[in-house]
Amino acid sequence: MVRSDLLRGKIAEKGLNIRKVAEVLGITPKTMSDKLKKGVFNTDEAEKLVSLLEIENPGRIFFAEKVAHDVTSTEMTKTWN
């Protein structure tokens, strides 16, 4: 799952907006907004974002450790209860 907060920060840092980024990805602004809310991008989109936003450490954004940890903790709680 993608760290959308960090991705939004990179978009703003580059002086871009959702509409422009969506255009580069070949999707609608609504789809881009939905993808940010869900935190899910395919590998082609992620590659384009890394290039467009000049992301030096893509793992920090696209392979969010905290999100994985939270999901695992939640699933474990359900299993134990």
Buried (B, 14 or more C-beta within 10 A) or exposed (E): BBBBEBBEEBBEEBEBEBEBBBBBBEBEBEEBBEBBEEBEBEEEBBEBBBEBBEBEEBEEBBEBEEBEEEEEEEEEEEEEE
